[in-house]
Amino acid sequence: MKTRLAILLVTAAAALPGCNDAESQQAKTVGWFLDHRDELAAALKGCGDNPGELEKTSNCINANEARNKITIQEMKDALK
């Protein structure tokens, strides 16, 4: 009985990391997104395509913040 319980617990623990693939990915920083514009565009598209599930993830929050910083800088540059 204890062996079955141990196998069940190990199996359940191994399956948990795959439950939420969006959160299991390593979070990218705002600075990283600023340096990797193609990945920023892809992240923003993914976040926009599934906001109900992804909106509150670290990558979507950081990608949106990077987009905001880019927009502000572009506005400042346009006023020069």
PyRosetta script that sets phi, psi and omega in degrees:
from pyrosetta import init, pose_from_sequence

init()
pose = pose_from_sequence("MKTRLAILLVTAAAALPGCNDAESQQAKTVGWFLDHRDELAAALKGCGDNPGELEKTSNCINANEARNKITIQEMKDALK")
pose.set_psi(1, -43.6)
pose.set_omega(1, -179.7)
pose.set_phi(2, -65.2)
pose.set_psi(2, -34.1)
pose.set_omega(2, 179.0)
pose.set_phi(3, -65.7)
pose.set_psi(3, -43.0)
pose.set_omega(3, 178.8)
pose.set_phi(4, -63.5)
pose.set_psi(4, -41.2)
pose.set_omega(4, 178.8)
pose.set_phi(5, -64.1)
pose.set_psi(5, -41.8)
pose.set_omega(5, 179.0)
pose.set_phi(6, -63.6)
pose.set_psi(6, -42.4)
pose.set_omega(6, 179.0)
pose.set_phi(7, -64.5)
pose.set_psi(7, -42.0)
pose.set_omega(7, 178.6)
pose.set_phi(8, -61.7)
pose.set_psi(8, -44.6)
pose.set_omega(8, -179.8)
pose.set_phi(9, -65.4)
pose.set_psi(9, -41.8)
pose.set_omega(9, 178.7)
pose.set_phi(10, -65.1)
pose.set_psi(10, -42.3)
pose.set_omega(10, 178.8)
pose.set_phi(11, -63.3)
pose.set_psi(11, -43.8)
pose.set_omega(11, 179.5)
pose.set_phi(12, -64.5)
pose.set_psi(12, -42.0)
pose.set_omega(12, 179.7)
pose.set_phi(13, -65.7)
pose.set_psi(13, -36.2)
pose.set_omega(13, 179.0)
pose.set_phi(14, -70.0)
pose.set_psi(14, -30.4)
pose.set_omega(14, -177.8)
pose.set_phi(15, -80.8)
pose.set_psi(15, -23.8)
pose.set_omega(15, -174.8)
pose.set_phi(16, -60.4)
pose.set_psi(16, -42.3)
pose.set_omega(16, -178.4)
pose.set_phi(17, -59.2)
pose.set_psi(17, -25.8)
pose.set_omega(17, 179.8)
pose.set_phi(18, -84.3)
pose.set_psi(18, -4.0)
pose.set_omega(18, -176.5)
pose.set_phi(19, -65.7)
pose.set_psi(19, -38.5)
pose.set_omega(19, -177.2)
pose.set_phi(20, -131.7)
pose.set_psi(20, 85.9)
pose.set_omega(20, -176.0)
pose.set_phi(21, -61.3)
pose.set_psi(21, -32.2)
pose.set_omega(21, -178.5)
pose.set_phi(22, -64.0)
pose.set_psi(22, -41.0)
pose.set_omega(22, -178.9)
pose.set_phi(23, -82.4)
pose.set_psi(23, -22.1)
pose.set_omega(23, -178.0)
pose.set_phi(24, -77.8)
pose.set_psi(24, -16.7)
pose.set_omega(24, 175.2)
pose.set_phi(25, -70.4)
pose.set_psi(25, 148.2)
pose.set_omega(25, 178.8)
pose.set_phi(26, -67.9)
pose.set_psi(26, 132.1)
pose.set_omega(26, -179.1)
pose.set_phi(27, -70.6)
pose.set_psi(27, 136.3)
pose.set_omega(27, 176.0)
pose.set_phi(28, -95.0)
pose.set_psi(28, 145.8)
pose.set_omega(28, 179.7)
pose.set_phi(29, -84.1)
pose.set_psi(29, 167.1)
pose.set_omega(29, 176.0)
pose.set_phi(30, -59.5)
pose.set_psi(30, -44.7)
pose.set_omega(30, 179.3)
pose.set_phi(31, -60.5)
pose.set_psi(31, -38.3)
pose.set_omega(31, 178.5)
pose.set_phi(32, -62.9)
pose.set_psi(32, -45.5)
pose.set_omega(32, 178.8)
pose.set_phi(33, -63.0)
pose.set_psi(33, -36.4)
pose.set_omega(33, 178.2)
pose.set_phi(34, -63.9)
pose.set_psi(34, -32.1)
pose.set_omega(34, 179.8)
pose.set_phi(35, -86.0)
pose.set_psi(35, -13.1)
pose.set_omega(35, -176.6)
pose.set_phi(36, -129.5)
pose.set_psi(36, 77.9)
pose.set_omega(36, -172.5)
pose.set_phi(37, -65.5)
pose.set_psi(37, -33.1)
pose.set_omega(37, 178.7)
pose.set_phi(38, -65.2)
pose.set_psi(38, -42.5)
pose.set_omega(38, 178.4)
pose.set_phi(39, -68.3)
pose.set_psi(39, -33.2)
pose.set_omega(39, 175.7)
pose.set_phi(40, -61.2)
pose.set_psi(40, -47.0)
pose.set_omega(40, 179.7)
pose.set_phi(41, -61.2)
pose.set_psi(41, -42.2)
pose.set_omega(41, 179.7)
pose.set_phi(42, -65.3)
pose.set_psi(42, -41.4)
pose.set_omega(42, 179.5)
pose.set_phi(43, -64.5)
pose.set_psi(43, -43.9)
pose.set_omega(43, 179.8)
pose.set_phi(44, -63.2)
pose.set_psi(44, -37.4)
pose.set_omega(44, 177.5)
pose.set_phi(45, -65.2)
pose.set_psi(45, -46.0)
pose.set_omega(45, 179.5)
pose.set_phi(46, -62.4)
pose.set_psi(46, -40.9)
pose.set_omega(46, 178.9)
pose.set_phi(47, -65.9)
pose.set_psi(47, -39.0)
pose.set_omega(47, 179.8)
pose.set_phi(48, -72.4)
pose.set_psi(48, -31.3)
pose.set_omega(48, 179.7)
pose.set_phi(49, -72.5)
pose.set_psi(49, -25.4)
pose.set_omega(49, -177.5)
pose.set_phi(50, -142.1)
pose.set_psi(50, 61.3)
pose.set_omega(50, -176.0)
pose.set_phi(51, -66.1)
pose.set_psi(51, -29.5)
pose.set_omega(51, -179.2)
pose.set_phi(52, -61.7)
pose.set_psi(52, -35.0)
pose.set_omega(52, -178.4)
pose.set_phi(53, -98.1)
pose.set_psi(53, -32.6)
pose.set_omega(53, -170.2)
pose.set_phi(54, -105.9)
pose.set_psi(54, -14.3)
pose.set_omega(54, -172.4)
pose.set_phi(55, -53.8)
pose.set_psi(55, -36.8)
pose.set_omega(55, -175.6)
pose.set_phi(56, -93.9)
pose.set_psi(56, 6.7)
pose.set_omega(56, 179.1)
pose.set_phi(57, -77.6)
pose.set_psi(57, 155.7)
pose.set_omega(57, -178.7)
pose.set_phi(58, -58.1)
pose.set_psi(58, -42.6)
pose.set_omega(58, -177.9)
pose.set_phi(59, -65.6)
pose.set_psi(59, -38.4)
pose.set_omega(59, 178.9)
pose.set_phi(60, -69.8)
pose.set_psi(60, -41.3)
pose.set_omega(60, 178.3)
pose.set_phi(61, -62.0)
pose.set_psi(61, -46.9)
pose.set_omega(61, -178.1)
pose.set_phi(62, -69.4)
pose.set_psi(62, -36.2)
pose.set_omega(62, 177.3)
pose.set_phi(63, -65.4)
pose.set_psi(63, -42.1)
pose.set_omega(63, 178.1)
pose.set_phi(64, -65.3)
pose.set_psi(64, -38.3)
pose.set_omega(64, 177.7)
pose.set_phi(65, -65.7)
pose.set_psi(65, -40.6)
pose.set_omega(65, 177.2)
pose.set_phi(66, -62.6)
pose.set_psi(66, -42.6)
pose.set_omega(66, 177.4)
pose.set_phi(67, -61.1)
pose.set_psi(67, -41.0)
pose.set_omega(67, 178.4)
pose.set_phi(68, -62.8)
pose.set_psi(68, -42.5)
pose.set_omega(68, 178.9)
pose.set_phi(69, -63.6)
pose.set_psi(69, -40.3)
pose.set_omega(69, 178.1)
pose.set_phi(70, -63.6)
pose.set_psi(70, -44.2)
pose.set_omega(70, -179.9)
pose.set_phi(71, -61.8)
pose.set_psi(71, -44.3)
pose.set_omega(71, 179.3)
pose.set_phi(72, -62.8)
pose.set_psi(72, -43.2)
pose.set_omega(72, 179.8)
pose.set_phi(73, -65.2)
pose.set_psi(73, -39.7)
pose.set_omega(73, 177.8)
pose.set_phi(74, -63.9)
pose.set_psi(74, -37.3)
pose.set_omega(74, 177.6)
pose.set_phi(75, -67.1)
pose.set_psi(75, -41.3)
pose.set_omega(75, 177.7)
pose.set_phi(76, -63.6)
pose.set_psi(76, -42.3)
pose.set_omega(76, 179.9)
pose.set_phi(77, -63.6)
pose.set_psi(77, -36.5)
pose.set_omega(77, -179.2)
pose.set_phi(78, -68.7)
pose.set_psi(78, -26.6)
pose.set_omega(78, -178.6)
pose.set_phi(79, -84.3)
pose.set_psi(79, -7.1)
pose.set_omega(79, -178.5)
pose.set_phi(80, -74.5)
pose.dump_pdb("model.pdb")
